[in-house]
Amino acid sequence: MSRIRYIKPGFFCDEDLADCSPWARLLFAGLWGIADKAGRLEDRPRRIAATVFPYDRDVDVEECLRELCDHGPMILRYEADGARYIAILGWAKHQKTHHKEAESVIPEPNPSVSNPPPAPHQPLTSPSPAALVTGNGERVMGNGEEPLSNSDESDGFDEFWTAYPRRENKQKSVSAWKRLPKRERPLAVSIAKRMSELFADGVKEKQFIPLPSTYLNQKRWEDWECGPPADWQSGARESCATLSLVVGQCPKCGSELRKNAEGVTCCPRCGPGEWVSQLNGPSLWRPDD
């Protein structure tokens, strides 16, 4: 019989999933349709890709599965009887299967296993203390941070971590750093140092600086190709210093537009701008380039 799975509104707001790429998020929901009654399936990335992404051949399913292991974790990859399997964590909590659906024939994961088995080309790593898995597939999170290995330090993570102006969620940042291609790491560190300099000058407040894992996952340094973005420029911050009346909404970022004491309309993120008249409609506000 066909399998019916449920998706809750909270899926779209999950903070762990938010750190995953859009393809990994879509894959996570796709795995539900493949999984059996117990939330388990065979760990066969090529077959999974053909089932979930039949028209998107450029999706790296193996990388997406690693993301789902690193964030949360959302899934557990394990070995049993010489075969590789995937268990979807929290399955019993979020899915209600039909009573006529066939029982699972895939063995349960060992409760002491907390890391996926390495792919054939991957070196063996020690288990992470971040999560343990119970016999029914529920995840139990630990409260310690995963220690860095010597390879992490030699790859420049320590330099990035020291340079970045907001140091929070170190474990997620380590995972994001590992996924980042080595050729992009020097630029990520360079921009992080520049951000720290501007932060020290008071141009940006800490709560408006993206988390380091977000900075790495979304490659925020690419926004600095032509110099600091508008919300990182001291001139924009000073021009919007005495904001008062709300006069609209920024069409670029959605923030409130406010008019300062000098009559200049500003966006707190994009900086000052001007109103442009339209022939057949109301004037539109545009930030200065």
C-alpha positions in Angstrom: 0.0 0.0 0.0 1.1 3.6 -0.5 2.8 5.5 2.3 1.3 8.7 3.7 3.6 10.9 5.7 3.0 14.1 7.7 4.8 17.4 7.5 4.2 19.9 10.4 4.4 23.7 10.2 7.3 23.6 12.5 9.4 21.9 9.8 9.9 25.2 8.1 11.1 27.0 11.2 13.4 24.4 12.6 16.7 26.1 13.5 18.9 23.0 12.9 17.4 22.6 9.4 17.9 26.3 8.8 21.7 25.7 8.8 21.3 23.1 6.1 21.3 23.8 2.4 17.9 24.0 0.6 18.6 20.7 -1.2 19.3 19.0 2.2 16.1 20.3 3.6 14.1 19.0 0.7 16.0 15.6 0.9 15.0 15.3 4.5 11.3 15.4 3.7 11.9 13.1 0.7 13.5 10.5 3.0 10.2 10.2 4.8 8.5 8.8 1.7 11.3 6.2 1.3 11.5 5.1 4.9 9.6 2.1 6.2 7.1 2.0 9.1 9.9 2.4 11.6 11.6 5.4 9.9 14.5 3.3 8.5 15.8 2.9 4.9 18.9 1.6 3.1 21.8 4.0 2.9 22.2 4.0 -0.9 22.8 7.6 -2.0 22.5 7.0 -5.8 19.1 5.2 -5.4 17.9 7.9 -3.0 18.9 10.6 -5.6 17.0 8.8 -8.3 13.9 8.6 -6.1 13.8 12.1 -4.5 15.5 14.1 -7.3 14.7 12.3 -10.6 14.9 15.6 -12.6 17.8 17.2 -10.7 20.9 15.3 -11.5 23.4 17.9 -10.1 22.3 17.4 -6.5 25.0 15.9 -4.3 22.9 13.6 -2.1 25.9 12.3 -0.2 26.8 15.8 0.9 23.2 16.5 1.8 23.1 13.4 4.0 26.3 14.6 5.7 24.5 17.9 6.4 21.5 16.1 8.0 24.0 14.2 10.2 25.9 17.3 11.2 22.9 19.5 12.1 20.6 18.3 14.8 21.3 15.5 13.9 18.3 14.8 11.8 19.3 11.3 10.7 21.6 8.5 11.8 23.7 6.5 9.4 24.8 3.1 10.7 25.9 -0.4 9.8 24.2 -3.6 10.7 24.9 -7.2 9.4 27.4 -5.8 6.9 24.9 -3.4 5.3 24.5 0.4 5.5 21.2 2.0 6.7 19.7 5.3 7.7 17.4 6.0 10.7 15.3 9.1 10.8 15.5 10.5 14.3 12.3 11.4 16.1 10.3 9.3 13.7 7.8 8.0 16.2 7.2 11.5 17.6 6.4 13.2 14.2 4.9 10.4 12.0 1.8 8.3 12.5 2.0 5.3 10.2 -1.0 3.3 8.9 -1.7 0.1 10.9 -1.7 -1.9 7.6 1.7 -0.8 6.6 4.3 -3.6 6.6 6.6 -3.9 9.6 10.2 -2.9 9.1 12.7 -5.6 8.2 15.7 -3.3 8.7 17.6 -3.9 11.9 17.5 -1.2 14.6 20.6 1.0 15.1 22.8 0.2 18.0 21.9 2.7 20.8 25.6 3.5 21.5 26.2 4.7 17.9 26.2 8.5 17.5 28.1 9.0 14.2 27.4 7.8 10.7 29.8 5.1 9.3 32.4 6.7 7.1 32.0 6.5 3.3 34.6 4.3 1.6 36.8 7.2 0.9 36.4 8.8 4.3 38.8 8.3 7.3 37.4 6.8 10.4 36.5 9.4 13.0 35.7 9.0 16.7 32.1 9.2 17.8 30.7 12.6 18.6 29.4 13.3 22.2 26.8 15.6 20.7 24.0 13.0 20.5 23.1 9.5 21.4 20.2 7.5 19.9 17.7 5.5 21.8 16.3 2.2 20.6 13.1 3.7 19.2 15.0 6.3 17.1 14.6 9.3 19.4 17.6 11.6 19.7 19.1 12.7 23.0 21.3 15.7 22.8 24.4 16.2 24.9 25.5 19.5 26.4 29.2 19.5 25.4 31.0 20.9 22.4 32.8 18.6 20.0 36.5 19.0 20.5 38.5 20.1 17.5 40.9 17.7 15.9 44.4 18.5 14.8 43.2 18.5 11.2 40.6 21.2 12.0 43.2 23.4 13.5 45.6 23.0 10.6 42.8 23.8 8.1 42.5 27.3 9.6 39.4 27.1 11.7 41.2 28.5 14.7 42.2 31.6 12.7 38.6 32.1 11.5 37.1 31.6 14.9 39.5 34.1 16.5 38.9 36.7 13.7 35.1 36.5 13.5 33.4 39.2 15.6 30.6 36.9 16.9 31.7 33.6 18.4 28.7 31.4 19.1 27.6 27.8 18.3 31.2 26.6 17.8 30.2 23.0 17.0 27.9 24.0 14.1 30.6 26.4 12.9 33.2 23.5 12.9 30.8 21.4 10.8 30.2 24.3 8.3 33.9 24.9 8.1 34.6 21.3 7.2 32.1 21.5 4.3 33.6 24.7 3.0 36.0 24.1 0.0 39.6 24.9 1.0 40.0 27.4 -1.8 37.3 29.6 -0.3 38.6 29.5 3.3 41.3 32.3 3.0 38.7 34.8 1.7 36.2 33.8 4.4 38.9 34.5 7.0 40.0 37.8 5.3 36.4 39.2 5.3 35.9 38.0 8.9 38.9 40.1 10.0 37.5 43.1 8.2 34.2 42.6 9.9 36.0 42.6 13.3 37.7 45.9 12.5 34.4 47.5 11.6 32.7 46.0 14.7 35.5 47.4 16.9 34.8 50.8 15.3 31.1 50.6 16.4 29.7 50.3 12.9 27.7 47.2 13.6 26.0 45.9 16.7 26.7 42.3 17.7 23.1 41.1 17.5 22.9 42.1 13.8 26.0 40.1 12.9 25.2 36.7 11.4 26.1 33.6 13.4 29.4 32.2 12.2 27.7 29.0 11.0 25.3 31.1 9.0 28.2 33.2 7.6 29.9 30.0 6.4 26.9 28.1 5.1 25.5 31.1 3.2 28.9 32.4 2.0 28.2 35.9 3.3 31.7 37.1 2.3 30.4 37.1 -1.3 28.4 40.2 -0.3 31.7 42.1 0.2 33.0 41.7 -3.4 32.6 45.4 -4.0 33.5 46.5 -0.4 31.4 46.5 2.8 27.6 46.2 2.3 25.6 49.3 3.0 24.7 48.2 6.6 28.4 47.9 7.4 29.4 51.4 6.2 29.9 54.0 8.9 28.5 56.7 6.7 25.1 54.9 6.4 25.0 54.3 10.2 25.7 58.0 11.0 23.2 59.3 8.4 20.5 57.2 10.0 21.6 58.0 13.6 18.5 60.0 14.7 15.7 58.0 13.0 12.2 59.0 14.0 9.1 58.8 11.8 8.2 55.5 10.0 7.4 56.3 6.4 7.3 53.0 4.7 9.0 49.7 4.1 12.3 49.0 2.4 11.7 47.2 -1.0 15.1 45.6 -0.8 15.2 44.0 2.7 11.8 44.7 4.2 12.9 46.9 7.1 11.0 49.9 8.2 11.9 53.2 6.4 12.4 56.1 8.8 13.0 59.8 8.3 15.8 61.4 10.3 16.0 64.9 11.7 17.5 66.2 8.4 14.6 64.8 6.4 16.6 62.0 4.9 14.7 58.7 4.5 16.8 55.8 5.7 16.7 52.0 6.0 18.6 50.7 9.1 20.1 48.0 7.0 20.5 49.4 3.5 21.4 53.0 4.5 20.0 56.3 3.2 18.2 56.6 -0.1 15.8 58.7 -2.2 12.3 58.6 -3.5 11.9 58.1 -7.2 8.8 59.4 -9.0 6.9 56.9 -11.2 4.8 57.9 -14.2 1.7 55.8 -13.4 2.1 55.1 -9.7 3.3 56.3 -6.3 6.9 57.2 -5.7 9.3 54.3 -4.9 12.1 54.5 -2.4 15.5 53.3 -3.5 18.7 53.0 -1.5 21.8 55.0 -2.6 24.4 52.9 -4.5 
